[in-house]
Amino acid sequence: MDQSELDNVRALLRSKPRPLAGPSVASDSTQSVPSGPAAYDDALTAWRFLRNQGIPASRLVIGGDSAGAGLAVALIRRLRDAHEELPACAWLVSPWMDLTMSGSIFASKDAVDPIIHKTYLNELADAYLPPGMDRKDPRISPLYADLRSFPPLLIQVGSAETLLDDATRFASAAGAADVPVTLEIWRHMIHAWHLWNAQLEPGRRALASAGAFIRAHVDVRS
């Protein structure tokens, strides 16, 4: 990313993101997530609420960005372990998959990423987790989870993110578990760039790509 492009991105960060248009979507995000296992239980409660409305699992998609992407994966794992029906697919944006922060790209991308830095993530993890909880617990660090029998995954991440390594390593782990996985690395994009879709053309294209992926996997007949 050259200086002019980075300046444009930083200008976008000072602008207010426009809410996404279209159908109502239930998703997990970093903001307002209760701490530790409470978030894990709340995600399951939200899923069961939708299922109790008579919505087939084949018409539901689980998605999230950043820590919410990890929570989405934890929910799918919990459903699978309980032998419940799984969602049609999952959409993971700029996923934070390893709370041990073992990725090698944190240092090399630190000067490029205008939002996410290792020190900041460590502060979030300390605030998020109950005392004594292992940061490799697969409920909070899906990189270390058993991903077998997962539904198709779409992972979107920017090349300018310190979390790039989380996305690529998770995609590799999912592929090794025979999960159908699509990894999109968007050149020069920052953390959750979709939020600035009003001003950022790659944000609109990323949303369109996600929409196409979801339409290809959701069973509209049920």
C-alpha positions as CSV (number, residue, x, y, z in Angstrom):
1,M,0.0,0.0,0.0
2,D,1.5,3.4,-1.0
3,Q,1.2,6.5,1.1
4,S,-1.7,8.0,-0.8
5,E,-3.8,4.8,-0.5
6,L,-3.0,4.5,3.2
7,D,-4.1,8.2,3.7
8,N,-7.4,7.4,1.9
9,V,-8.0,4.5,4.2
10,R,-7.3,6.6,7.3
11,A,-9.7,9.2,6.0
12,L,-12.4,6.5,5.7
13,L,-11.8,5.5,9.3
14,R,-12.7,9.0,10.4
15,S,-16.0,8.7,8.5
16,K,-19.2,7.1,9.8
17,P,-19.8,3.6,8.3
18,R,-23.2,3.3,6.4
19,P,-25.5,0.5,7.6
20,L,-25.7,-2.3,5.2
21,A,-28.9,-2.5,3.1
22,G,-30.9,-5.6,2.4
23,P,-32.4,-8.4,4.4
24,S,-32.2,-8.6,8.2
25,V,-29.1,-10.6,9.3
26,A,-28.2,-12.1,12.7
27,S,-24.5,-11.9,13.1
28,D,-21.8,-11.9,15.8
29,S,-19.5,-8.9,16.1
30,T,-16.7,-7.8,18.5
31,Q,-18.8,-5.0,20.0
32,S,-21.1,-5.7,23.0
33,V,-20.1,-9.3,23.3
34,P,-20.4,-10.7,26.9
35,S,-17.3,-12.1,28.4
36,G,-16.0,-15.6,27.8
37,P,-18.4,-18.5,28.0
38,A,-21.4,-16.1,28.3
39,A,-21.0,-15.1,24.7
40,Y,-20.6,-18.8,23.8
41,D,-24.0,-19.5,25.4
42,D,-25.7,-16.4,24.0
43,A,-24.7,-17.4,20.4
44,L,-26.5,-20.7,20.9
45,T,-29.5,-19.0,22.3
46,A,-29.8,-16.7,19.3
47,W,-29.5,-19.8,17.0
48,R,-32.2,-21.7,18.8
49,F,-34.5,-18.7,18.8
50,L,-34.3,-18.6,14.9
51,R,-34.8,-22.4,14.7
52,N,-37.8,-22.2,17.0
53,Q,-39.4,-19.8,14.5
54,G,-39.5,-22.7,12.1
55,I,-36.6,-21.5,10.0
56,P,-34.8,-24.6,8.5
57,A,-31.0,-24.7,9.3
58,S,-30.5,-25.0,5.5
59,R,-31.8,-21.4,5.1
60,L,-29.6,-19.9,7.9
61,V,-26.1,-18.5,7.5
62,I,-23.8,-17.8,10.5
63,G,-21.4,-14.9,10.1
64,G,-19.3,-12.5,12.1
65,D,-16.3,-10.2,11.9
66,S,-13.2,-10.1,14.0
67,A,-13.9,-11.8,17.4
68,G,-17.4,-12.4,16.1
69,A,-16.0,-14.6,13.4
70,G,-14.5,-16.8,16.1
71,L,-17.7,-16.9,18.0
72,A,-19.5,-18.0,14.8
73,V,-17.1,-20.9,14.4
74,A,-17.5,-21.8,18.1
75,L,-21.3,-22.0,17.6
76,I,-20.9,-24.3,14.5
77,R,-18.6,-26.5,16.5
78,R,-21.1,-26.7,19.4
79,L,-24.0,-27.6,17.1
80,R,-21.9,-30.3,15.4
81,D,-20.9,-31.8,18.7
82,A,-24.5,-31.9,19.8
83,H,-25.5,-33.6,16.5
84,E,-27.8,-30.7,15.5
85,E,-28.4,-29.5,12.0
86,L,-25.7,-27.0,10.8
87,P,-26.2,-23.8,8.9
88,A,-26.0,-23.7,5.2
89,C,-22.6,-21.9,5.3
90,A,-20.6,-19.4,7.3
91,W,-19.2,-16.0,6.3
92,L,-16.1,-14.9,8.3
93,V,-14.7,-11.4,7.9
94,S,-11.2,-10.4,9.2
95,P,-11.4,-13.3,11.6
96,W,-9.6,-13.2,14.9
97,M,-8.9,-17.0,15.3
98,D,-6.0,-17.2,17.7
99,L,-6.1,-15.4,21.0
100,T,-2.6,-16.5,21.8
101,M,-1.5,-14.0,19.0
102,S,1.1,-16.5,17.7
103,G,0.8,-15.3,14.1
104,S,4.0,-14.2,12.4
105,I,2.5,-11.3,10.5
106,F,1.8,-9.1,13.5
107,A,5.2,-7.5,13.3
108,S,5.5,-7.1,9.5
109,K,2.0,-5.5,9.2
110,D,2.0,-3.4,12.3
111,A,3.1,-0.2,10.5
112,V,0.5,-0.8,7.7
113,D,-2.6,-1.8,9.6
114,P,-4.2,1.4,10.9
115,I,-6.6,-0.3,13.3
116,I,-5.5,-3.7,14.8
117,H,-2.3,-4.1,16.8
118,K,-1.0,-6.9,19.0
119,T,-1.0,-4.8,22.2
120,Y,-4.6,-3.7,21.6
121,L,-5.7,-7.3,21.0
122,N,-3.9,-8.5,24.2
123,E,-5.9,-5.8,26.1
124,L,-9.1,-7.0,24.5
125,A,-8.3,-10.6,25.3
126,D,-7.6,-9.8,28.9
127,A,-10.9,-7.9,29.2
128,Y,-12.8,-10.6,27.4
129,L,-11.7,-13.8,29.1
130,P,-12.4,-15.0,32.6
131,P,-9.4,-15.3,34.8
132,G,-7.4,-18.5,34.2
133,M,-9.1,-19.4,30.9
134,D,-6.6,-21.0,28.5
135,R,-6.2,-18.8,25.4
136,K,-6.0,-22.0,23.3
137,D,-9.5,-23.1,24.4
138,P,-11.1,-23.8,21.0
139,R,-14.3,-21.9,22.1
140,I,-12.3,-18.7,21.9
141,S,-9.4,-19.7,19.6
142,P,-11.0,-21.7,16.7
143,L,-7.6,-22.2,15.1
144,Y,-7.1,-25.0,17.6
145,A,-10.6,-26.5,17.1
146,D,-11.6,-29.7,15.4
147,L,-13.2,-28.4,12.2
148,R,-14.4,-31.7,10.7
149,S,-17.9,-31.8,9.1
150,F,-18.2,-28.0,9.0
151,P,-20.3,-26.4,6.4
152,P,-18.8,-24.4,3.5
153,L,-16.8,-21.3,4.7
154,L,-16.1,-18.0,3.1
155,I,-13.2,-16.1,4.7
156,Q,-12.5,-12.6,3.6
157,V,-9.4,-10.7,4.9
158,G,-7.4,-7.7,3.8
159,S,-3.8,-7.9,2.8
160,A,-3.1,-4.9,5.1
161,E,-4.3,-6.6,8.2
162,T,-2.3,-7.8,11.1
163,L,-4.9,-10.6,11.3
164,L,-4.0,-11.9,7.9
165,D,-2.1,-14.8,9.4
166,D,-5.1,-15.8,11.5
167,A,-7.3,-16.0,8.3
168,T,-4.8,-17.9,6.2
169,R,-3.9,-20.4,9.0
170,F,-7.5,-21.0,9.8
171,A,-8.3,-21.6,6.1
172,S,-5.5,-24.1,5.9
173,A,-6.7,-25.9,9.0
174,A,-10.3,-26.0,7.6
175,G,-9.0,-27.4,4.3
176,A,-7.0,-30.0,6.0
177,A,-10.2,-31.1,7.8
178,D,-11.8,-31.5,4.4
179,V,-14.1,-28.5,4.9
180,P,-15.0,-26.6,1.7
181,V,-13.3,-23.3,2.2
182,T,-13.0,-20.1,0.1
183,L,-10.3,-17.7,1.1
184,E,-10.3,-14.2,-0.4
185,I,-7.4,-11.9,0.4
186,W,-8.3,-8.4,-0.7
187,R,-5.4,-6.3,-1.8
188,H,-4.6,-3.2,0.4
189,M,-7.8,-3.7,2.5
190,I,-8.0,-3.1,6.2
191,H,-9.9,-4.7,9.1
192,A,-13.6,-5.2,8.2
193,W,-13.4,-2.8,5.3
194,H,-16.9,-3.8,4.3
195,L,-18.2,-1.2,6.8
196,W,-17.0,1.6,4.6
197,N,-18.8,0.3,1.6
198,A,-20.5,3.7,0.9
199,Q,-17.1,5.2,0.0
200,L,-15.0,2.1,-0.7
201,E,-15.6,0.2,-3.9
202,P,-13.8,-2.9,-2.7
203,G,-16.2,-3.0,0.2
204,R,-19.1,-3.2,-2.2
205,R,-17.4,-5.9,-4.2
206,A,-16.6,-7.9,-1.1
207,L,-20.2,-7.7,0.0
208,A,-21.3,-8.8,-3.5
209,S,-19.0,-11.7,-3.4
210,A,-20.3,-12.8,0.0
211,G,-23.9,-12.5,-1.3
212,A,-23.1,-14.7,-4.3
213,F,-21.4,-17.3,-1.9
214,I,-24.5,-17.3,0.4
215,R,-27.0,-17.6,-2.5
216,A,-25.0,-20.6,-3.8
217,H,-25.3,-22.5,-0.6
218,V,-28.6,-21.5,1.0
219,D,-31.6,-23.8,0.2
220,V,-34.3,-21.4,-1.0
221,R,-36.7,-24.3,-1.5
222,S,-37.1,-25.2,2.1
